[in-house]
Amino acid sequence: MENQKKRISIILVLFSWISMAAAMAAENASTIPVNVGVVVDLDEPSGKMYLSCIEMALSDFYAYHAHYETRVVLNPSNSHEDVVGAAGAALDLIKNVEVKAILGPMTSMQATFVINLGEKAHVPIVSFSATSPSLTSLQSSYFFQFAQNDSTQVKAISGIIQNFGWRRVVPIYVDNMYGEGIMPFLIDALLEVDAHVPYRSVISQSATDDQIEIELYKLMTMQTRVFIVHMMPKLASQLFAKAKEIGMMNKGFVWITTNGIGDRLKAMESVMNSMQGVVSVETDVSDTLKLREFKTRWKRQFQQENPEIIDVELDAFGYRAYDAAFAIAMAVEKVGNASFGSQKGNASSFNSADLGSLKVSQYGSNISNALSLTSFRGLAGNFSLVDRQLQLSTFKIVNVNGNGGRGRAVGYWTPENGRLVKQLNSTNSCNVSAFNCDALGPIIWPGESLSIPKGWEIPENGTKLRIGVPVREGFTEFVKVTPNLRTNTIDVTGFSIDVFKAAVDLLPYALPCDLIPYAYPNGSSAGTYNDLIHEVYLGNFDGVVGDATIRANRTLYVDFAMPYTESGVVMVVPIIDSRTKNAWVFLHPLTWDLWMTTLGFFIFIGFVIWVLEHRINEDFRGPPSHQVGTSFWFSFSTMVFSHRERVVSNLGRFVMIIWVFVVLIVTQSYTANLASLLTVQQLRPTVNDINDLRRNGDNVGYMRGAFVYDLLKEVKFDDAKLKAYGSMEEIDDALSKGSANGGIAAIVHETPYMKLLIAKYCSKYTMIGPIFKTDGFGFAFPKNSPLVSDITQAILNLTDDGLMTKIEDKWIKKDSNCKDSNGNFSSSALGLESFWGLFLIAGITSIFALIIFVTSFLYEHKHVLMHPDSGTSKSKRIRTMFEIFNEKKLSSHTFRSNQHSDSGVSAQDHEVKVSPNNNWPESPQSYTNHTDATSTFSREQETLSHGQASPETIPTIELAITIQETHETLETTLSRA
């Protein structure tokens, strides 16, 4: 029974084998083989890994698409890690095997010649690992770069640099096409974020450990501590091992690698201990189920085929190789099942005999077009091409810190928005203009430091900064160089030196430096300030500290920190006491417009009061000359409040209240200003404008060797009128002599120097200006030096804390007799603009009172102007109105209260005598009042003429007199008050 079962099993197996063989034979008979070459370094584990991925890709492709009519047949060829080897392998595949496409080669250097071969033979060259941007410059229509171009990752690198605010970066790259290809793009990206490259470290591909060590020691002598490494993993392993050995993987260093290293970190596991703290850019590949299954299958198959290789790992380039094989198979199928033939090429285009027999593929263009349109979801993500290049993908930022060579993800760079994010699909991001925003997760830096390195430091080999100090003759309060014979050293002191030392003390790190005078051995200055600045540009000094002015021409060679002094060029001139000692000094407190306005208002107010008081006040009546004199006297006497005339009308009193207040303000201001003119010292400059000096032909001084000389020449000063000086004493002597006596009329120089001059000679000179614009004194450092921003911040802190003022008071000492002066010498006379509001109020008040008076007067006597029975002309009516105005208004209480004391003469009798020739009929009311008053007055007169008074009349008269006297007393008191 068992034997029977065995026979049946054997028969079934044989039948299945026969069926499979028949199916394979039928498939082979119905499919079209298409030769495709593969050029890889089969001597390296990575080359074998890529070939294994390509083979598995085709196996998976045709397992999924068994019905396809074409079959890609791989033809591997070994490039032997050599450019010539890769070219020879490609030539053999094209010429002898007549491949329709080539996958590879592995490196950018190898790809250059192979691409030219493909262009000549019309054979598509598909590279899955050559990343140099320079390959695109070949402009071949048969070259497809399925690997991510190196230029696409420079934005991610510059984003890291900007995120931490580093200003100087040193790239370390291999000396070949792969290393040099990325540099232009990298430097441009760094410049966009204000980071600069002070030095490039180039290492040969075949460099020994000793050569690498020499280059690393050179880097240690420099200040920059941020390095970007771009090379292949084999050379990078040597570099990091040696950097670890000499102490360049300690705290304070920053190492950033490109994806050429980041995508192959697993292959560098042997040196991973030397790379702790490195930040690397990697191509982000989504960890999908398909990818995990492929990794498992690949590892099992690769170990079976290569049991001697145990440490190789898949990387992003292996995934690209898989997707590239998939794309080739799809493109070949799209071309169709026609016979893939070839035709003889034009041998005249090649020089060698072998190349002359090269054939041109007739289907190369079709395969190329099919590849350009191919898109699918591959192992490494979405696969699509733009101009025969793979579209941008996301980069992952990883931090190497003992995680088995895998690195820990701390952020991502996405091509959609071109910025860093902590997590994909996160809103927490940094744009290109952001600064120090937390777009990345926590990073463990070299030396297991959690604090962000500042990116630069003073070298630890004992070298100090060489700081140049100017040597000058005068104004040594800023910088003074003194030989110390006792210690055989040079002492450098001064205001500028103290400011620099105070700023250095505020830095969060030590800054050892030597202050070196820019002088010859005999102690004299070795050149101008421009020469000293140029020494920094030449590298002879690491900076300049002193009274160096920030000028546009100097910023072409150095960078200046924030100015620590006032800016501008000023003019210092003698001053004279302008206190007026002539007989007309009393006119100076007020300007002429105010004098005339005041005079006009005195006359105007006198006229207004006369109008308001003339009819009811005896003080403003009488002959015309008397009335005019009284009006002027009354108005002008209000200046000293000595007027004795009474003001009895309410309108007049209202006007006087306002006017007296105006007079009070004006007189008090006049008194105060006159006292100031007579007692306070009034100093004014002899010259107010530099153009006056040029027009007058005066001599002008400047400091010897200063740039001010050029400024004066620009404004057309005669060279013969310009005189150079070196010390304050010389300047004082020249200014004291004056231009007419061989001296100078003014000295022109920068504000800090002239403040020092004024502090010493404040009683003799004053500053005018600034007349030219400058940026003040600043400390100079090499271009893009990180010290600039740190020293600037320290100077700001000095200013905010008040330490700058203390240093200035220490060196710029003022004479004890000097008073602070702002140099403002404007006129001290009071003008109308200070009082126009008061005069406006007084004028409106007076006009308002006149309007009320005139309206009331016209209304009271309207019968004179408007009586219909009158045949008199209009001019006579107006003249009559003036006559009425010129007469007393006896009905006023001022006259009515006095009429009983005038020898028994009644008011009615006076009223009759006012206009004896009055031809105008009175109004009925006036006539009635006049008749009644006349009858009453006649009866009283008759009684009094007989010497008899009725008992009722006498008490009434006495009471009226008493009331009148009381009223007069009250009015007198009020008017004088």
ABEGO torsion letter per residue (X at the ends): XAAAAAAAAAAAAAAAAAAAAAAAAAAAAABBBBBBBBBBBAABAAAAAAAAAAAAAAAAAAAABAABABBBBBBBBBAGGBAAAAAAAAAAAAAAAGBABBBOBABAAAAAAAAAAAAAAGBBBBBAABABAAAAAAGBAABBBABBBAAAAAAAAAAAAAAAGBABBBBBBBBBAAAAAAAAAAAAAAAAAGBBBABBBBBBAABBAAAAAAAAAAAAABABABBBBBBBAAAAAAAAAAAAAAGAABBGBBBBBBAAAAAAAAAAAAAAAAABGBBBBBBBBBBBAAAAAAAAAAAAAAAAABAABAABBBBAAAAAAAAAAAAAAAAAAAAEABBBBBBBBBAAABABAAAAABBBBAAAAAAAAAAAABBBBBAAEBBBBBGGBBBBBBBBBBBBBGAGGAEBBAEBBBAAAGBBBABBGBABBBBAABBGBBABBBBBBBGGBABBBAGBBBBAAGBBBBBBBBBBABGAAABBBBBBAAAGBBBBBEAAAAAAAAAAAABABBBBBBBBBBBBAAGBBAEBAAAAAAAAAAGABAEBBEBBBBBAAAAAABBBBBBABBBEBBBBBBBBBABBABAAAAAAABBAAAAAAAAAAAAAAAAAAAAAAAAABAAABEBAAAAAAAAAAAAAAAAAGABABBBABAAAAAAAAAAAAAAAAAAAAAAAAAAAAAABBBBBBABABAAAAAAAGBBBBBBBGBAAAAAAAAAGBBAAABBBBABAAAAAAAAAAEAAAGBBABBBBBAAAAAAAAAABAAABBBBOBABBBAEBBBBBBBGBAAAAAAAAAAAAAAAAGAAAAAAAAABBBBAABBBBAGBABBABBBAAAAAAAAAAAAAAAAAAAAAAAAAAAAAAAAAAABAABABBAAAAAAAAAAAAABBBAABAAAAAAAAABGGBBAAAAAAAABAABABBBBAAAAAAAAAAAAAAAAAAAAAAAGBBBAAAAAAAAAAAAAAAAAAAAAAAAAAX
